[in-house]
Amino acid sequence: MERANWNQLRDMSYVRQNFPNSGNWSKAEIAQPQGRLLLSRLELPCIQHYIESFPNITRRHVGFSYYSYGVGDCLLTHDDTDQGHPVGGRPAPRRRIALVSYFHEKWECDWGGELMIYAAAGESEDGRADLAITHCIAPKPGSLVMFTVPRFHRVCRVDQTAGDHKRLSIAGWFMTEHA
């Protein structure tokens, strides 16, 4: 992670537009050797069966990045459906499974940074989904979280009590393209 080329949110205009008021968290692309190591740990038949259950698949993709959240950083509620980018003139791959694994060495519960996962509980008057929290997941060092997409979720703001500690993770998606 230390040798990665880190970009801060303020320098990623395409992301910043989708997530205003989210602090200035950082992102770096994961190198192929580290990506292969992560994938080797995820060779679970249930993932392959789920991905292959979608009809007319023409291509499969994975995409993972490093993320670093410091004091004041968060990620607002979203469902991962509209953040993809076209590949080689083809439509953006569809995200199917989201994954996050935590790599910081220490994390206290008062430091925030929880992953909140929601379920739709109806529709509000303005047409937006009315959401109910189904899971509040602490960023426990070494843990792994996976969930299907689309699913509304957010990363809670890292509290000032975290001091210089960073919420470090690898996150990304298993994706498919279709005919």
PAGU-933855 format. One record per residue: x, y, z of N, C-alpha, C in turn; residue number from 1. Coordinates in Angstrom, 2 decimals, always signed. Layout:
BEGIN
+---------+---------+---------+---------+---------+---------+---------+---------+---------+-----+
:      nX :      nY :      nZ :     caX :     caY :     caZ :      cX :      cY :      cZ :   i :
+---------+---------+---------+---------+---------+---------+---------+---------+---------+-----+
:       X :       Y :       Z :       X :       Y :       Z :       X :       Y :       Z : NUM :
...
+---------+---------+---------+---------+---------+---------+---------+---------+---------+-----+
END
This chain:
BEGIN
+---------+---------+---------+---------+---------+---------+---------+---------+---------+-----+
:      nX :      nY :      nZ :     caX :     caY :     caZ :      cX :      cY :      cZ :   i :
+---------+---------+---------+---------+---------+---------+---------+---------+---------+-----+
:   +0.82 :   -1.20 :   +0.00 :   +0.00 :   +0.00 :   +0.00 :   +0.86 :   +1.26 :   +0.00 :   1 :
:   +2.02 :   +1.20 :   +0.66 :   +2.85 :   +2.41 :   +0.77 :   +3.37 :   +2.87 :   -0.59 :   2 :
:   +3.66 :   +1.93 :   -1.50 :   +4.23 :   +2.28 :   -2.80 :   +3.18 :   +2.65 :   -3.83 :   3 :
:   +1.93 :   +2.57 :   -3.48 :   +0.85 :   +2.86 :   -4.43 :   +0.81 :   +4.35 :   -4.75 :   4 :
:   +0.26 :   +4.68 :   -5.91 :   +0.08 :   +6.07 :   -6.33 :   -1.28 :   +6.54 :   -5.82 :   5 :
:   -1.27 :   +7.29 :   -4.71 :   -2.50 :   +7.70 :   -4.04 :   -3.08 :   +8.97 :   -4.65 :   6 :
:   -4.40 :   +9.00 :   -4.80 :   -5.12 :  +10.19 :   -5.26 :   -6.12 :  +10.58 :   -4.18 :   7 :
:   -6.19 :  +11.87 :   -3.89 :   -7.16 :  +12.33 :   -2.90 :   -8.46 :  +12.70 :   -3.59 :   8 :
:   -9.55 :  +12.63 :   -2.84 :  -10.88 :  +12.90 :   -3.38 :  -10.94 :  +14.25 :   -4.07 :   9 :
:  -10.28 :  +15.26 :   -3.52 :  -10.34 :  +16.59 :   -4.13 :   -9.73 :  +16.62 :   -5.53 :  10 :
:   -8.88 :  +15.61 :   -5.86 :   -8.24 :  +15.54 :   -7.17 :   -8.97 :  +14.62 :   -8.14 :  11 :
:  -10.07 :  +14.00 :   -7.70 :  -10.83 :  +13.08 :   -8.55 :  -12.21 :  +13.69 :   -8.82 :  12 :
:  -12.28 :  +14.61 :   -9.77 :  -13.52 :  +15.36 :   -9.98 :  -14.70 :  +14.46 :  -10.31 :  13 :
:  -14.50 :  +13.40 :  -11.09 :  -15.61 :  +12.51 :  -11.45 :  -16.18 :  +11.81 :  -10.22 :  14 :
:  -15.36 :  +11.51 :   -9.22 :  -15.84 :  +10.88 :   -7.99 :  -16.40 :  +11.93 :   -7.04 :  15 :
:  -15.72 :  +13.06 :   -6.92 :  -16.13 :  +14.13 :   -6.01 :  -17.54 :  +14.61 :   -6.33 :  16 :
:  -17.92 :  +14.63 :   -7.64 :  -19.27 :  +15.06 :   -8.02 :  -20.32 :  +14.12 :   -7.43 :  17 :
:  -20.01 :  +12.83 :   -7.37 :  -20.95 :  +11.85 :   -6.83 :  -20.98 :  +11.85 :   -5.30 :  18 :
:  -19.90 :  +12.28 :   -4.65 :  -19.80 :  +12.20 :   -3.20 :  -19.32 :  +13.52 :   -2.59 :  19 :
:  -20.14 :  +14.58 :   -2.69 :  -19.75 :  +15.85 :   -2.07 :  -19.79 :  +15.74 :   -0.55 :  20 :
:  -19.07 :  +16.61 :   +0.12 :  -19.07 :  +16.68 :   +1.59 :  -18.65 :  +15.36 :   +2.23 :  21 :
:  -17.69 :  +14.68 :   +1.63 :  -17.23 :  +13.38 :   +2.13 :  -15.80 :  +13.44 :   +2.65 :  22 :
:  -15.33 :  +14.62 :   +3.00 :  -13.96 :  +14.73 :   +3.46 :  -13.00 :  +14.69 :   +2.28 :  23 :
:  -11.83 :  +14.12 :   +2.49 :  -10.84 :  +14.03 :   +1.42 :  -10.13 :  +12.69 :   +1.46 :  24 :
:  -10.92 :  +11.61 :   +1.49 :  -10.33 :  +10.28 :   +1.53 :   -9.46 :  +10.04 :   +0.30 :  25 :
:   -8.63 :   +9.02 :   +0.36 :   -7.68 :   +8.73 :   -0.71 :   -7.95 :   +7.36 :   -1.33 :  26 :
:   -7.57 :   +7.23 :   -2.61 :   -7.75 :   +6.00 :   -3.36 :   -6.50 :   +5.74 :   -4.18 :  27 :
:   -6.13 :   +4.46 :   -4.31 :   -5.00 :   +4.07 :   -5.16 :   -5.37 :   +2.76 :   -5.85 :  28 :
:   -4.94 :   +2.64 :   -7.10 :   -5.20 :   +1.39 :   -7.83 :   -4.32 :   +0.29 :   -7.25 :  29 :
:   -4.88 :   -0.89 :   -7.15 :   -4.14 :   -2.03 :   -6.62 :   -3.31 :   -2.66 :   -7.75 :  30 :
:   -2.07 :   -2.98 :   -7.47 :   -1.18 :   -3.57 :   -8.47 :   -1.59 :   -5.02 :   -8.75 :  31 :
:   -1.25 :   -5.53 :   -9.93 :   -1.65 :   -6.88 :  -10.31 :   -1.19 :   -7.97 :   -9.35 :  32 :
:   +0.06 :   -7.94 :   -8.86 :   +0.46 :   -9.02 :   -7.94 :   -0.39 :   -9.05 :   -6.66 :  33 :
:   -0.67 :   -7.86 :   -6.09 :   -1.50 :   -7.80 :   -4.90 :   -2.94 :   -8.19 :   -5.22 :  34 :
:   -3.41 :   -7.81 :   -6.41 :   -4.75 :   -8.19 :   -6.83 :   -4.89 :   -9.70 :   -6.97 :  35 :
:   -3.88 :  -10.35 :   -7.55 :   -3.90 :  -11.81 :   -7.68 :   -3.90 :  -12.48 :   -6.31 :  36 :
:   -3.12 :  -11.94 :   -5.37 :   -3.08 :  -12.50 :   -4.02 :   -4.45 :  -12.38 :   -3.36 :  37 :
:   -5.08 :  -11.22 :   -3.49 :   -6.41 :  -11.03 :   -2.91 :   -7.39 :  -12.03 :   -3.53 :  38 :
:   -7.38 :  -12.15 :   -4.86 :   -8.30 :  -13.06 :   -5.53 :   -8.06 :  -14.52 :   -5.13 :  39 :
:   -6.81 :  -14.88 :   -4.90 :   -6.53 :  -16.26 :   -4.50 :   -7.18 :  -16.57 :   -3.15 :  40 :
:   -7.35 :  -15.56 :   -2.33 :   -8.01 :  -15.74 :   -1.04 :   -9.52 :  -15.78 :   -1.18 :  41 :
:  -10.03 :  -15.42 :   -2.36 :  -11.47 :  -15.34 :   -2.57 :  -11.99 :  -16.42 :   -3.51 :  42 :
:  -11.23 :  -17.46 :   -3.71 :  -11.66 :  -18.53 :   -4.62 :  -12.73 :  -19.37 :   -3.94 :  43 :
:  -13.89 :  -18.78 :   -3.81 :  -15.02 :  -19.44 :   -3.17 :  -16.03 :  -19.84 :   -4.23 :  44 :
:  -16.47 :  -21.09 :   -4.24 :  -17.45 :  -21.52 :   -5.25 :  -18.73 :  -20.67 :   -5.25 :  45 :
:  -19.15 :  -20.18 :   -4.10 :  -20.39 :  -19.40 :   -4.04 :  -20.28 :  -18.12 :   -4.86 :  46 :
:  -19.11 :  -17.50 :   -4.93 :  -18.93 :  -16.30 :   -5.74 :  -19.06 :  -16.64 :   -7.21 :  47 :
:  -18.38 :  -17.67 :   -7.64 :  -18.44 :  -18.06 :   -9.05 :  -19.85 :  -18.46 :   -9.45 :  48 :
:  -20.55 :  -19.22 :   -8.62 :  -21.92 :  -19.63 :   -8.94 :  -22.84 :  -18.42 :   -9.06 :  49 :
:  -22.69 :  -17.46 :   -8.16 :  -23.54 :  -16.27 :   -8.21 :  -23.28 :  -15.47 :   -9.49 :  50 :
:  -22.02 :  -15.21 :   -9.79 :  -21.68 :  -14.44 :  -10.99 :  -22.19 :  -15.15 :  -12.24 :  51 :
:  -22.01 :  -16.44 :  -12.32 :  -22.41 :  -17.19 :  -13.51 :  -23.93 :  -17.36 :  -13.62 :  52 :
:  -24.68 :  -16.96 :  -12.61 :  -26.14 :  -17.12 :  -12.66 :  -26.83 :  -16.08 :  -13.55 :  53 :
:  -26.10 :  -15.04 :  -13.97 :  -26.70 :  -14.01 :  -14.81 :  -26.67 :  -14.45 :  -16.28 :  54 :
:  -27.76 :  -14.20 :  -17.03 :  -27.82 :  -14.66 :  -18.43 :  -26.98 :  -13.81 :  -19.37 :  55 :
:  -26.55 :  -14.42 :  -20.47 :  -25.89 :  -13.74 :  -21.59 :  -24.61 :  -13.00 :  -21.21 :  56 :
:  -23.81 :  -13.58 :  -20.33 :  -22.54 :  -12.96 :  -19.95 :  -21.55 :  -13.08 :  -21.11 :  57 :
:  -20.94 :  -11.96 :  -21.47 :  -19.91 :  -11.98 :  -22.51 :  -18.51 :  -11.80 :  -21.94 :  58 :
:  -18.39 :  -11.10 :  -20.83 :  -17.09 :  -10.88 :  -20.18 :  -17.29 :  -10.77 :  -18.67 :  59 :
:  -16.22 :  -11.11 :  -17.95 :  -16.20 :  -10.97 :  -16.50 :  -15.05 :  -10.05 :  -16.13 :  60 :
:  -15.26 :   -9.22 :  -15.11 :  -14.22 :   -8.28 :  -14.67 :  -14.15 :   -8.28 :  -13.15 :  61 :
:  -12.98 :   -7.89 :  -12.65 :  -12.84 :   -7.55 :  -11.24 :  -12.12 :   -6.20 :  -11.21 :  62 :
:  -12.40 :   -5.44 :  -10.21 :  -11.74 :   -4.15 :  -10.04 :  -11.63 :   -3.83 :   -8.57 :  63 :
:  -10.39 :   -3.68 :   -8.09 :  -10.16 :   -3.40 :   -6.68 :   -9.19 :   -2.23 :   -6.56 :  64 :
:   -9.38 :   -1.44 :   -5.49 :   -8.50 :   -0.30 :   -5.20 :   -8.24 :   -0.26 :   -3.70 :  65 :
:   -7.15 :   +0.41 :   -3.34 :   -6.89 :   +0.71 :   -1.94 :   -7.67 :   +1.97 :   -1.57 :  66 :
:   -8.12 :   +2.05 :   -0.32 :   -8.79 :   +3.25 :   +0.18 :   -8.23 :   +3.59 :   +1.55 :  67 :
:   -8.09 :   +4.89 :   +1.81 :   -7.59 :   +5.38 :   +3.09 :   -8.51 :   +6.51 :   +3.56 :  68 :
:   -9.14 :   +6.31 :   +4.71 :  -10.02 :   +7.33 :   +5.30 :   -9.38 :   +7.83 :   +6.59 :  69 :
:   -9.16 :   +9.14 :   +6.68 :   -8.64 :   +9.76 :   +7.88 :   -9.74 :  +10.52 :   +8.60 :  70 :
:   -9.37 :  +11.24 :   +9.61 :  -10.33 :  +12.01 :  +10.41 :  -11.17 :  +12.91 :   +9.50 :  71 :
:  -12.49 :  +12.85 :   +9.66 :  -13.42 :  +13.67 :   +8.90 :  -13.87 :  +13.06 :   +7.59 :  72 :
:  -13.25 :  +11.97 :   +7.14 :  -13.61 :  +11.35 :   +5.86 :  -14.78 :  +10.39 :   +6.01 :  73 :
:  -15.59 :  +10.30 :   +4.96 :  -16.73 :   +9.40 :   +4.92 :  -17.08 :   +9.13 :   +3.46 :  74 :
:  -18.07 :   +8.29 :   +3.22 :  -18.58 :   +8.05 :   +1.88 :  -20.10 :   +8.03 :   +2.00 :  75 :
:  -20.77 :   +8.93 :   +1.32 :  -22.21 :   +9.08 :   +1.46 :  -22.96 :   +7.90 :   +0.86 :  76 :
:  -24.23 :   +7.78 :   +1.22 :  -25.07 :   +6.66 :   +0.80 :  -25.18 :   +6.56 :   -0.72 :  77 :
:  -24.97 :   +5.34 :   -1.23 :  -25.04 :   +5.05 :   -2.66 :  -25.30 :   +3.56 :   -2.83 :  78 :
:  -25.56 :   +3.12 :   -4.06 :  -25.85 :   +1.69 :   -4.27 :  -24.93 :   +1.02 :   -5.29 :  79 :
:  -23.87 :   +1.68 :   -5.71 :  -22.84 :   +1.14 :   -6.62 :  -23.32 :   +0.87 :   -8.05 :  80 :
:  -24.49 :   +1.33 :   -8.44 :  -24.97 :   +1.02 :   -9.78 :  -24.49 :   +1.99 :  -10.84 :  81 :
:  -24.23 :   +3.24 :  -10.50 :  -23.91 :   +4.24 :  -11.52 :  -22.48 :   +4.73 :  -11.53 :  82 :
:  -21.57 :   +4.08 :  -10.83 :  -20.21 :   +4.57 :  -10.78 :  -19.28 :   +3.90 :  -11.78 :  83 :
:  -19.78 :   +2.96 :  -12.57 :  -18.93 :   +2.28 :  -13.55 :  -18.60 :   +3.17 :  -14.73 :  84 :
:  -17.54 :   +2.83 :  -15.44 :  -17.10 :   +3.59 :  -16.60 :  -17.02 :   +2.65 :  -17.81 :  85 :
:  -17.34 :   +3.15 :  -19.01 :  -17.26 :   +2.32 :  -20.22 :  -15.86 :   +1.73 :  -20.40 :  86 :
:  -15.81 :   +0.54 :  -21.00 :  -14.54 :   -0.15 :  -21.24 :  -14.43 :   -0.41 :  -22.73 :  87 :
:  -13.43 :   +0.17 :  -23.39 :  -13.19 :   -0.09 :  -24.81 :  -14.39 :   +0.18 :  -25.70 :  88 :
:  -15.13 :   +1.25 :  -25.43 :  -16.29 :   +1.59 :  -26.24 :  -17.54 :   +0.80 :  -25.89 :  89 :
:  -17.43 :   -0.15 :  -24.97 :  -18.58 :   -0.94 :  -24.53 :  -19.17 :   -0.29 :  -23.28 :  90 :
:  -20.45 :   -0.56 :  -22.99 :  -21.03 :   -0.01 :  -21.76 :  -20.26 :   -0.47 :  -20.53 :  91 :
:  -20.39 :   +0.27 :  -19.45 :  -19.71 :   -0.08 :  -18.20 :  -20.16 :   -1.47 :  -17.74 :  92 :
:  -19.22 :   -2.26 :  -17.24 :  -19.62 :   -3.56 :  -16.67 :  -20.59 :   -3.35 :  -15.51 :  93 :
:  -21.44 :   -4.34 :  -15.29 :  -22.40 :   -4.27 :  -14.17 :  -21.75 :   -4.84 :  -12.92 :  94 :
:  -21.78 :   -4.06 :  -11.87 :  -21.23 :   -4.52 :  -10.60 :  -22.21 :   -5.53 :  -10.00 :  95 :
:  -21.69 :   -6.69 :   -9.56 :  -22.55 :   -7.76 :   -9.05 :  -22.32 :   -8.05 :   -7.58 :  96 :
:  -21.05 :   -8.08 :   -7.16 :  -20.71 :   -8.31 :   -5.76 :  -19.70 :   -7.25 :   -5.35 :  97 :
:  -19.97 :   -6.58 :   -4.24 :  -19.02 :   -5.62 :   -3.66 :  -18.26 :   -6.31 :   -2.54 :  98 :
:  -17.02 :   -5.88 :   -2.36 :  -16.15 :   -6.50 :   -1.37 :  -15.32 :   -5.42 :   -0.70 :  99 :
:  -15.12 :   -5.54 :   +0.59 :  -14.17 :   -4.68 :   +1.30 :  -13.44 :   -5.53 :   +2.33 : 100 :
:  -12.12 :   -5.36 :   +2.41 :  -11.30 :   -6.05 :   +3.39 :  -10.43 :   -5.00 :   +4.07 : 101 :
:  -10.35 :   -5.08 :   +5.39 :   -9.67 :   -4.03 :   +6.17 :   -8.23 :   -4.41 :   +6.48 : 102 :
:   -7.30 :   -3.45 :   +6.31 :   -5.88 :   -3.71 :   +6.44 :   -5.18 :   -2.85 :   +7.50 : 103 :
:   -5.92 :   -2.02 :   +8.23 :   -5.27 :   -1.29 :   +9.32 :   -4.96 :   -2.28 :  +10.45 : 104 :
:   -4.00 :   -1.95 :  +11.28 :   -3.58 :   -2.87 :  +12.33 :   -4.41 :   -2.74 :  +13.60 : 105 :
:   -4.98 :   -1.56 :  +13.82 :   -5.73 :   -1.31 :  +15.05 :   -6.92 :   -0.43 :  +14.72 : 106 :
:   -8.08 :   -0.71 :  +15.35 :   -9.24 :   +0.17 :  +15.18 :  -10.10 :   +0.08 :  +16.42 : 107 :
:  -10.38 :   +1.25 :  +17.03 :  -11.22 :   +1.33 :  +18.22 :  -12.65 :   +1.68 :  +17.81 : 108 :
:  -13.64 :   +1.17 :  +18.55 :  -15.04 :   +1.40 :  +18.18 :  -15.42 :   +2.88 :  +18.18 : 109 :
:  -14.79 :   +3.69 :  +19.00 :  -15.12 :   +5.13 :  +19.04 :  -14.57 :   +5.91 :  +17.85 : 110 :
:  -13.77 :   +5.28 :  +16.99 :  -13.15 :   +5.97 :  +15.87 :  -14.06 :   +6.09 :  +14.66 : 111 :
:  -15.24 :   +5.46 :  +14.67 :  -16.17 :   +5.56 :  +13.55 :  -15.74 :   +4.71 :  +12.38 : 112 :
:  -16.10 :   +5.16 :  +11.15 :  -15.71 :   +4.45 :   +9.94 :  -16.50 :   +3.18 :   +9.65 : 113 :
:  -17.64 :   +2.99 :  +10.35 :  -18.43 :   +1.78 :  +10.13 :  -19.02 :   +1.75 :   +8.72 : 114 :
:  -19.23 :   +0.55 :   +8.21 :  -19.94 :   +0.33 :   +6.96 :  -21.40 :   +0.09 :   +7.32 : 115 :
:  -22.28 :   +0.97 :   +6.83 :  -23.72 :   +0.84 :   +7.09 :  -24.35 :   +0.28 :   +5.83 : 116 :
:  -25.15 :   -0.78 :   +5.99 :  -25.86 :   -1.38 :   +4.87 :  -27.35 :   -1.23 :   +5.13 : 117 :
:  -28.07 :   -0.86 :   +4.07 :  -29.50 :   -0.54 :   +4.19 :  -30.35 :   -1.46 :   +3.32 : 118 :
:  -31.63 :   -1.51 :   +3.67 :  -32.65 :   -2.13 :   +2.83 :  -33.71 :   -1.07 :   +2.55 : 119 :
:  -34.33 :   -1.16 :   +1.39 :  -35.41 :   -0.23 :   +1.06 :  -36.60 :   -0.52 :   +1.98 : 120 :
:  -37.16 :   +0.55 :   +2.55 :  -38.30 :   +0.41 :   +3.45 :  -39.49 :   +1.18 :   +2.90 : 121 :
:  -39.53 :   +1.34 :   +1.60 :  -40.60 :   +2.11 :   +0.96 :  -40.02 :   +3.24 :   +0.17 : 122 :
:  -40.88 :   +4.22 :   -0.13 :  -40.47 :   +5.37 :   -0.92 :  -40.93 :   +6.63 :   -0.21 : 123 :
:  -40.05 :   +7.64 :   -0.17 :  -40.40 :   +8.90 :   +0.48 :  -41.21 :   +9.76 :   -0.48 : 124 :
:  -41.69 :  +10.88 :   +0.00 :  -42.53 :  +11.77 :   -0.81 :  -41.80 :  +12.32 :   -2.03 : 125 :
:  -40.48 :  +12.47 :   -1.94 :  -39.72 :  +13.01 :   -3.07 :  -39.30 :  +11.93 :   -4.07 : 126 :
:  -39.76 :  +10.68 :   -3.89 :  -39.47 :   +9.61 :   -4.83 :  -38.20 :   +8.84 :   -4.55 : 127 :
:  -37.43 :   +9.28 :   -3.57 :  -36.21 :   +8.56 :   -3.21 :  -36.55 :   +7.40 :   -2.29 : 128 :
:  -35.68 :   +6.41 :   -2.27 :  -35.90 :   +5.25 :   -1.42 :  -35.84 :   +5.66 :   +0.05 : 129 :
:  -36.77 :   +5.16 :   +0.84 :  -36.75 :   +5.31 :   +2.28 :  -35.97 :   +4.11 :   +2.80 : 130 :
:  -34.87 :   +4.34 :   +3.50 :  -33.95 :   +3.27 :   +3.85 :  -33.98 :   +2.93 :   +5.33 : 131 :
:  -33.78 :   +1.66 :   +5.65 :  -33.66 :   +1.19 :   +7.02 :  -32.32 :   +0.47 :   +7.15 : 132 :
:  -31.61 :   +0.74 :   +8.22 :  -30.32 :   +0.09 :   +8.46 :  -30.54 :   -1.39 :   +8.75 : 133 :
:  -29.83 :   -2.24 :   +8.01 :  -29.88 :   -3.68 :   +8.27 :  -28.60 :   -4.19 :   +8.93 : 134 :
:  -27.47 :   -3.54 :   +8.64 :  -26.19 :   -3.96 :   +9.21 :  -25.32 :   -2.73 :   +9.50 : 135 :
:  -24.68 :   -2.76 :  +10.64 :  -23.66 :   -1.76 :  +11.00 :  -22.40 :   -2.56 :  +11.28 : 136 :
:  -21.43 :   -2.46 :  +10.37 :  -20.25 :   -3.33 :  +10.42 :  -19.01 :   -2.50 :  +10.78 : 137 :
:  -18.43 :   -2.81 :  +11.93 :  -17.20 :   -2.13 :  +12.35 :  -16.05 :   -2.56 :  +11.45 : 138 :
:  -15.14 :   -1.64 :  +11.13 :  -13.99 :   -1.99 :  +10.27 :  -12.92 :   -2.74 :  +11.05 : 139 :
:  -13.24 :   -3.96 :  +11.45 :  -12.34 :   -4.78 :  +12.26 :  -11.12 :   -5.19 :  +11.43 : 140 :
:   -9.91 :   -4.97 :  +11.95 :   -8.70 :   -5.32 :  +11.21 :   -8.73 :   -6.78 :  +10.74 : 141 :
:   -8.42 :   -6.98 :   +9.45 :   -8.35 :   -8.32 :   +8.88 :   -9.68 :   -8.90 :   +8.44 : 142 :
:  -10.79 :   -8.20 :   +8.68 :  -12.09 :   -8.76 :   +8.32 :  -12.41 :   -8.51 :   +6.84 : 143 :
:  -13.38 :   -9.28 :   +6.34 :  -13.81 :   -9.22 :   +4.95 :  -15.33 :   -9.12 :   +4.93 : 144 :
:  -15.85 :   -8.19 :   +4.12 :  -17.30 :   -8.01 :   +3.97 :  -17.62 :   -8.10 :   +2.48 : 145 :
:  -18.67 :   -8.86 :   +2.14 :  -19.14 :   -8.93 :   +0.76 :  -20.65 :   -8.77 :   +0.77 : 146 :
:  -21.18 :   -8.11 :   -0.28 :  -22.62 :   -8.00 :   -0.42 :  -22.96 :   -7.82 :   -1.90 : 147 :
:  -24.19 :   -8.19 :   -2.25 :  -24.62 :   -8.10 :   -3.64 :  -24.95 :   -6.66 :   -3.99 : 148 :
:  -24.81 :   -6.33 :   -5.27 :  -25.09 :   -5.00 :   -5.81 :  -26.30 :   -5.15 :   -6.73 : 149 :
:  -27.27 :   -4.26 :   -6.70 :  -27.28 :   -3.01 :   -5.94 :  -27.69 :   -3.22 :   -4.50 : 150 :
:  -27.12 :   -2.44 :   -3.62 :  -27.48 :   -2.40 :   -2.21 :  -26.99 :   -1.06 :   -1.66 : 151 :
:  -27.89 :   -0.31 :   -1.06 :  -27.50 :   +0.98 :   -0.50 :  -26.58 :   +0.76 :   +0.69 : 152 :
:  -25.53 :   +1.59 :   +0.75 :  -24.56 :   +1.51 :   +1.84 :  -23.80 :   +2.83 :   +1.93 : 153 :
:  -23.09 :   +3.00 :   +3.02 :  -22.23 :   +4.17 :   +3.20 :  -21.14 :   +3.84 :   +4.21 : 154 :
:  -20.09 :   +4.67 :   +4.21 :  -19.03 :   +4.59 :   +5.21 :  -19.20 :   +5.78 :   +6.13 : 155 :
:  -19.36 :   +5.52 :   +7.42 :  -19.53 :   +6.60 :   +8.40 :  -18.24 :   +7.40 :   +8.54 : 156 :
:  -18.41 :   +8.65 :   +8.94 :  -17.28 :   +9.57 :   +9.10 :  -16.32 :   +9.06 :  +10.18 : 157 :
:  -15.02 :   +9.16 :   +9.89 :  -13.99 :   +8.81 :  +10.87 :  -13.91 :   +9.95 :  +11.88 : 158 :
:  -14.00 :   +9.59 :  +13.16 :  -14.05 :  +10.56 :  +14.25 :  -12.66 :  +11.11 :  +14.57 : 159 :
:  -12.64 :  +12.32 :  +15.11 :  -11.36 :  +12.95 :  +15.46 :  -10.60 :  +12.16 :  +16.53 : 160 :
:  -11.31 :  +11.32 :  +17.29 :  -10.61 :  +10.51 :  +18.30 :   -9.69 :   +9.47 :  +17.66 : 161 :
:   -9.81 :   +9.24 :  +16.35 :   -8.90 :   +8.32 :  +15.66 :   -7.50 :   +8.90 :  +15.54 : 162 :
:   -7.37 :  +10.22 :  +15.72 :   -6.05 :  +10.84 :  +15.63 :   -5.42 :  +10.61 :  +14.27 : 163 :
:   -4.20 :  +10.08 :  +14.25 :   -3.48 :   +9.82 :  +13.00 :   -3.79 :   +8.45 :  +12.40 : 164 :
:   -4.62 :   +7.65 :  +13.06 :   -4.96 :   +6.33 :  +12.52 :   -5.82 :   +6.47 :  +11.26 : 165 :
:   -5.56 :   +5.62 :  +10.27 :   -6.31 :   +5.62 :   +9.01 :   -7.12 :   +4.33 :   +8.91 : 166 :
:   -8.32 :   +4.45 :   +8.37 :   -9.16 :   +3.28 :   +8.04 :   -8.69 :   +2.83 :   +6.66 : 167 :
:   -7.91 :   +1.74 :   +6.62 :   -7.28 :   +1.26 :   +5.38 :   -8.01 :   +0.01 :   +4.88 : 168 :
:   -8.32 :   +0.00 :   +3.59 :   -9.03 :   -1.15 :   +3.04 :   -8.67 :   -1.37 :   +1.58 : 169 :
:   -9.00 :   -2.57 :   +1.11 :   -9.08 :   -2.86 :   -0.32 :  -10.55 :   -3.09 :   -0.58 : 170 :
:  -11.09 :   -2.40 :   -1.56 :  -12.50 :   -2.55 :   -1.89 :  -12.66 :   -2.60 :   -3.40 : 171 :
:  -13.74 :   -3.22 :   -3.84 :  -14.00 :   -3.30 :   -5.27 :  -15.16 :   -4.21 :   -5.58 : 172 :
:  -15.17 :   -4.69 :   -6.83 :  -16.33 :   -5.41 :   -7.32 :  -15.95 :   -6.57 :   -8.23 : 173 :
:  -16.83 :   -7.57 :   -8.23 :  -16.89 :   -8.59 :   -9.27 :  -17.95 :   -8.09 :  -10.23 : 174 :
:  -17.64 :   -8.04 :  -11.54 :  -18.54 :   -7.41 :  -12.52 :  -18.74 :   -8.31 :  -13.73 : 175 :
:  -19.81 :   -8.02 :  -14.48 :  -20.10 :   -8.77 :  -15.71 :  -20.51 :   -7.81 :  -16.83 : 176 :
:  -20.23 :   -8.24 :  -18.08 :  -20.75 :   -7.58 :  -19.28 :  -21.73 :   -8.55 :  -19.94 : 177 :
:  -22.71 :   -8.00 :  -20.64 :  -23.76 :   -8.83 :  -21.23 :  -24.00 :   -8.50 :  -22.69 : 178 :
:  -24.46 :   -9.52 :  -23.44 :  -24.79 :   -9.33 :  -24.87 :  -26.07 :   -8.53 :  -24.99 : 179 :
+---------+---------+---------+---------+---------+---------+---------+---------+---------+-----+
END
